[in-house]
Amino acid sequence: MAPTYRTRLCLVTDIEGYSSNTLPQHADAQNRLRDIMRFACRNARVLRVGSRALQDRGDGRLFAFEPRLDETLVVPRLILGLQHGLYLANREPGAFGRLRLRASMVRGAVAVDGPTGFLGRAPISVTRMLDSRQLRGGLSGSPAADLAFMAGDELYQDVLLQDYPELPSSAFTREDVQYKEFKGTGWMYVPDPGPVLSGAETEKVWKHIRYAATALGAGAGAFALYEAMKDDDVLDPDLLADVVFTGDWSDAESTGAAGEPDAESADYGAYDLAQPAVDDLDLDVVDPGGLGGLDDIGGFDDLGDPTGLGDAAWDGLL
């Protein structure tokens, strides 16, 4: 079958100084990067990322998000989510210590069903920007910064030039990037470290992410995790539908901008960002099984495992 190309938003991240650390430090860095990406996706209301739309790079992750996302909402919220997620992850550094990231984002035609990975120019362009001299220099030349981000010219002109709250276009600097065979224009953003999002919900979501990561690492069952969170006066178990992503959603329907099933896509997509937070939504739409997004991951019906977290059920966990 020929690969299916769709216009997708590509985001790639890389941990600074990863290779010079020890194996236990690598594990800590990967765990914290996973939590940061969960937080950023939750902030952008990207509720599911299929296993085919994600490639691990050890010291980073490459995403090819679903088609038809509202980029005017997703792009700035992903950037601010990365920035704030780094702040949260660095409040209590683990074995790796302070985490610093390079990240880049472009839009382009991508096929996620290639024989060994993504196909298309966009995945190449976004990684070339990530590894460019300009972005590396942006982070190394700003010792206080935790994030150096670069957007492709098309995304900057279409989206980021609109001066979103906490993300003014004047904070981006134009860079003429040339790396290997890639030549193009990028817009670099190197913010000061610290919080950029406010409100009690951001802390609540981060607690959920850390809570879930700890429980999963200990091998806890989904039902036990849900029950443990029900009586917590800070944690809201319904929010878990927002922070636990994935599985192979090749047989599932996508959700379009209006929140209705969209049969054009083979993967499960993002929900409309104009909708309220997931705990205010009808869980018959967001969470068909009623277990906060846990029981529908990976097809528990087929596994006969409605309460556990078997390896097959969590294949592709974000």
Beta strands, then each sheet from edge to edge (+ up, - down):
strand 1: 6-15
strand 2: 54-56
strand 3: 61-64
strand 4: 101-110
strand 5: 147-152
strand 6: 173-179
strand 7: 182-189
strand 8: 254-255
strand 9: 261-262
sheet 1: 2+ 3- 1+ 4- 5- 7+ 6-
sheet 2: 8+ 9-
end
